[in-house]
Each structure stands twice: as C-alpha cells, then as structure tokens.
C-alpha cells in the first residue's frame, strides 16, 4: 500500500519520508565502494607510518651520545 504524499501533511514524520526513496542497490554499492576505499587507504598508510617510526628510532639511536 503506497502512501499518497498529498494525503499526509509534510510536517508529520511519515509525510516527510513519503516522497523520498533511495534504492537499496545504491546504498549497498556505495557502502561497498566505501569499504574498498577504506581498505586501500589503510593498506597504503600503515606501511608508511611503520617506516616513519622505524626511521625515527634509527635516527634517535644514531644521534645519541653514548660512551661504552
């Protein structure tokens, strides 16, 4: 049973949602693309962050004045 937008006033909750419809495939496909982008971003950034920490550790160890 479809809701006729002219019958329900737009100020009510059902009236504000009566004219809006987003297809499910659009929601699922945008969520899938978002997951792929998030995984790609994590795969790119984690090695860079790890290398930055490793280089900072090596730099700190090489510039410290320790006498044995």
RAJO-V899957 format. One record per helix or strand of 2 or more residues. SS is the DSSP state (h for helix, s for strand). FROM is the first residue (numbers start at 0). TO is the last residue. If there is no record, write none. Layout:
# RAJO-V899957
SS_FROM_TO ; SS_FROM_TO
This chain:
# RAJO-V899957
h_12_17 ; h_23_62
